């Protein structure tokens, strides 16, 4: 007999209540939801261990994601994060005070032009967080062998593409 999980118990209850329910579909959706909650909690744990709020991590992530020299104008950063310029400005101050970013003038002849740059401390904070998150993801995926992981990645890609249409 195959191993059972809480999704199986959930499906058993609802198949008895809803005769039209597809038990395979329901099991897939419940398990995706459980995994989503697990990954969200792993992210929270990683952030808590590094004293970094999620919104702070997102700023560091967007700067790091831009590649060297790991900087952007405030308007570019606001666009990447989906924030207004005012909301971004309020978020940058505590991150700058913590030494994770710095705002510098990119053009000495025009002081209005500012660049937000990831500092060495910002790089370390990002690496610490992303490393902790990666270890939790690796532990989760250890239940699958490499071929199963590739198959799962391909199947999930198809679902993501369908969702994006």
C-alpha positions as CSV (number, residue, x, y, z in Angstrom):
1,X,0.0,0.0,0.0
2,X,1.3,3.5,-0.8
3,X,2.1,6.0,1.9
4,X,-0.7,8.3,2.9
5,X,-0.5,11.9,3.8
6,X,-3.0,14.5,5.1
7,X,-4.0,15.3,1.5
8,X,-5.3,11.7,1.2
9,X,-7.4,12.2,4.4
10,X,-8.7,15.5,3.0
11,X,-9.7,13.9,-0.3
12,X,-11.4,11.0,1.4
13,X,-13.6,13.4,3.3
14,X,-14.6,15.5,0.3
15,X,-15.0,12.7,-2.2
16,X,-17.8,11.4,0.1
17,X,-19.4,14.9,0.3
18,X,-19.0,16.0,-3.3
19,X,-19.8,13.3,-5.9
20,X,-18.5,15.5,-8.7
21,X,-15.0,16.0,-7.1
22,X,-12.0,14.7,-9.1
23,X,-9.9,13.1,-6.3
24,X,-6.7,13.3,-8.3
25,X,-7.2,17.0,-9.1
26,X,-8.0,17.7,-5.4
27,X,-5.0,15.8,-4.2
28,X,-2.7,17.8,-6.5
29,X,-4.1,21.2,-5.5
30,X,-4.0,20.4,-1.8
31,X,-0.4,19.2,-2.0
32,X,0.7,22.3,-4.0
33,X,-1.0,24.4,-1.3
34,X,0.9,22.5,1.5
35,X,4.2,22.9,-0.3
36,X,3.5,26.6,-0.8
37,X,2.9,27.0,2.9
38,X,6.1,25.0,3.7
39,X,8.2,27.2,1.4
40,X,6.7,30.4,2.8
41,X,7.5,29.2,6.3
42,X,11.1,28.3,5.3
43,X,11.5,31.8,3.9
44,X,10.1,33.3,7.2
45,X,12.5,31.2,9.2
46,X,15.5,32.2,7.0
47,X,14.5,35.9,7.3
48,X,14.1,35.6,11.1
49,X,17.5,34.0,11.5
50,X,19.1,36.9,9.6
51,X,17.1,39.8,11.1
52,X,15.8,40.7,7.7
53,X,12.2,41.7,7.0
54,X,10.7,40.3,3.7
55,X,10.4,43.8,2.2
56,X,14.1,44.4,3.0
57,X,15.1,41.2,1.4
58,X,13.1,42.1,-1.7
59,X,15.1,45.3,-2.1
60,X,18.4,43.5,-1.7
61,X,17.1,40.8,-4.1
62,X,16.2,43.3,-6.8
63,X,19.6,45.0,-6.6
64,X,21.4,41.7,-6.7
65,X,19.3,40.4,-9.5
66,X,20.3,43.4,-11.6
67,X,23.9,42.1,-11.7
68,X,27.1,44.0,-11.2
69,X,27.5,46.7,-10.1
70,X,24.4,45.9,-8.1
71,X,22.8,49.3,-8.3
72,X,19.8,51.0,-9.7
73,X,18.1,54.4,-9.7
74,X,15.3,54.7,-7.2
75,X,12.7,54.9,-10.0
76,X,14.1,51.6,-11.6
77,X,14.0,50.0,-8.2
78,X,10.5,51.1,-7.5
79,X,9.4,49.8,-10.9
80,X,11.0,46.4,-10.2
81,X,9.3,46.2,-6.8
82,X,5.9,47.5,-8.0
83,X,6.1,50.4,-5.6
84,X,5.5,54.1,-5.8
85,X,8.6,56.3,-5.5
86,X,7.4,57.5,-2.1
87,X,6.8,54.0,-0.8
88,X,10.3,53.0,-1.9
89,X,11.9,56.0,-0.4
90,X,10.4,55.1,3.0
91,X,11.7,51.6,2.7
92,X,15.2,52.6,1.7
93,X,15.9,54.7,4.7
94,X,16.0,51.8,7.3
95,X,18.0,49.6,4.9
96,X,20.5,52.4,4.4
97,X,20.7,53.0,8.1
98,X,21.5,49.3,8.6
99,X,24.3,49.7,6.1
100,X,22.9,47.2,3.6
101,X,22.6,49.8,0.8
102,X,23.9,53.2,0.1
103,X,22.5,56.1,-1.9
104,X,25.1,57.9,-3.9
105,X,25.1,60.6,-6.6
106,X,25.9,59.0,-9.9
107,X,26.6,62.3,-11.6
108,X,28.7,64.9,-9.8
109,X,27.2,67.7,-12.0
110,X,23.6,66.7,-11.2
111,X,23.0,65.9,-7.5
112,X,19.4,64.9,-8.3
113,X,20.6,61.7,-9.9
114,X,21.0,59.1,-7.2
115,X,21.9,55.4,-7.4
116,X,21.0,52.8,-4.8
117,X,23.9,50.4,-4.4
118,X,24.2,47.1,-2.5
119,X,27.0,47.4,0.1
120,X,29.3,44.6,1.2
121,X,27.1,44.1,4.3
122,X,24.1,44.0,2.0
123,X,25.7,41.2,-0.1
124,X,26.5,39.2,3.1
125,X,22.9,39.6,4.4
126,X,21.5,38.6,1.0
127,X,23.8,35.5,0.8
128,X,23.0,34.5,4.4
129,X,19.3,34.6,3.7
130,X,19.4,33.0,0.3
131,X,21.7,30.2,1.6
132,X,19.3,29.4,4.4
133,X,16.3,29.3,2.1
134,X,18.2,27.2,-0.4
135,X,19.1,24.6,2.3
136,X,15.4,24.3,3.2
137,X,14.5,23.8,-0.4
138,X,17.3,21.2,-0.9
139,X,16.0,19.3,2.1
140,X,12.5,19.2,0.7
141,X,13.6,18.1,-2.7
142,X,15.9,15.4,-1.3
143,X,12.9,13.1,-1.3
144,X,13.2,12.9,-5.1
145,X,16.0,11.6,-7.2
146,X,17.5,13.8,-9.9
147,X,15.3,12.3,-12.7
148,X,12.2,12.8,-10.6
149,X,13.2,16.4,-9.9
150,X,13.6,17.1,-13.6
151,X,10.2,15.5,-14.4
152,X,8.6,17.5,-11.6
153,X,10.2,20.7,-12.9
154,X,8.9,20.0,-16.4
155,X,5.4,19.2,-15.2
156,X,5.3,22.4,-13.1
157,X,6.6,24.4,-16.0
158,X,3.6,23.2,-18.0
159,X,1.2,24.3,-15.2
160,X,2.9,27.7,-14.9
161,X,2.7,28.3,-18.6
162,X,-1.0,27.3,-18.6
163,X,-1.6,29.7,-15.7
164,X,0.2,32.5,-17.5
165,X,-2.0,32.2,-20.6
